[in-house]
């Protein structure tokens, strides 16, 4: 298992115990770049790709050694573009997410600071990263693209935009590595009148629904609340666009992350400010979230991952 240290410059590697899942630190690598916020393994398991948010943000590949430890950077991708107009959140490149498309060929990189979603390719031999041609899709200004989720079996991708709290639907051409805009929707309910910052997005394993989380307040420096934040539920329509189904309370403040259990039957929301992880059941049609209460109380949870079944 690998973890970034968001307020530092480093990445850690852990061995996972086979019986009880206990963690043993293998190594701690200082990459020398600020605020790593997300990472992903390439399909071969030989490269770890890390997004560094601090301006000027960049994406770095680290070799995974045979014992699971990490080697020094093999590839660095600097992201081009003009910063968006937000005076504090868009001071330069801010890649917030790195994720491979379902084919494993392309790496999608939403960039909050440049209002762009980049598409790059990883050389599996050298670890080098190179932008596709064209290398990005430009969003509306002040969108602040944050995270992307691909549909499991249709040529579609969904991007949650932090600054405007919107969800974009894109057509995805896996052969060319290109995105085509199809639709934009608010991630919040129509009655929401205050400031919000959208955070996470996921597609159900069956592909019928998309979920997006909303954090109240005008950024991480504001307290949020006082009412609990929400997860929006959207049905995927025949043409690929989304239709709002409803919004569910996260029973806490600032759900920076939520995740679907691999079976798709449960969802876990991590409330960063109120220090809780809340569990939900999904009904048979996948569109209604049934709160099951607080699963854990823990300091500022920001991510949850599941170990693959063996």
Secondary structure, 3 states (H helix, E strand, C coil): CEEECCCCCEEEEEEECCCCCCEEEEEEEECCCCCEEEEEECCCCCEEEEEECCCCCEEEEEEECCCCCEEEEEEEEECCCCCCCCCCCCCCCCECCCEECCCCCEEEEEECCCCEEEEEEECCCCCCEEEEEEEEEECCCCCCEEEEEECCCCCEEEEEECCCCEEEEEEEECCCCEEEEEEEEECCCCCCCCCEEEEEEEECCCCCEEEEEEEECCCCCCCCCCCCCEEEEEEECCCCCEEEEEEEECCCCCEEEEEECCCCCEEEEEECCCCEEEEEEECCCCCCEEEEEEEEECCCCCCCCCCCCC
